[in-house]
Amino acid sequence: MKIERGKVLRVVLWILTSLAILNIIFSLRVSDNVKLAKHGSGNMEAVYLARAGVMKMLAELARDTNSYDSLNEDWNRNEDNPKEFKLGRRTVFYGASDETGRLNLNSAGLNEGHLLGLGLDAKIAEKILGYKNKKGNTGFEFIEELFLVDGMERDNYLKIKDFVTIHRETDREVNINTVSEKVLRSILEDYSLVQDILEYRKGPDGAEGTEDDGIFRTTSDISMIGGLDSSGFTVQSRVFRIWAKSFFSEDKEKLKTVEAVIDRSGNIYNWKEY
């Protein structure tokens, strides 16, 4: 009888131990699932908030009724100097840059001198133009397509990616108020004209993006730079590169970013989320 009782006791203990282990495993899985659910929820929340940041910037650009666009306007914000707004506990950071300040690779007027001016050598510049000509009216459809050009290496891509665009159809004009020195040097043979443009834009304080900037408000203002052909320039922009980001963890180490190339009418040329 004692032996039978001992067997029963061992069985009961084994069952209780098994149930305890199963309970621990179940609890851990529930905890993990809760964490995953929270992470997934936070991730999606951050995505939608970043998307909202892009739309907010687009709305602000739509309200900008100036006849010109310049670097001292409030939309011109990079990640070091972002705009921001709050929704609940979350903060969204956002800003924009002018796509019309970039050299258009799909422009009919693109030539080897432009690409050399951006720092490429003659061999790769020739191959880019050859590839573009083979594409015909289609042109480059996405910027990473440059890697399909024979001989294109990462170093060459990095030299030009922040100074070129393929999202402005075949427009060749650049905004004289926002175009960078590097792009100016690629399209103007006379460097003294580049210096004159930049000096005028800086204004009395010698810094761009400030209240006293010199602004070309109309295309006729461009004639104040003696010897400059105004046909390749504009003073107003249609297409912008908008970015927005939102954190989805309290430690602010994890975030979601949206970058889009959009025109003032809301037409989207490119959209990336990461």
Summary of the structure (lengths in Angstrom):
residues: 274
radius of gyration: 28.4
end to end distance: 70.1
largest distance: 115.2
contacts: 766
relative contact order: 0.16
helix: 47%
strand: 17%
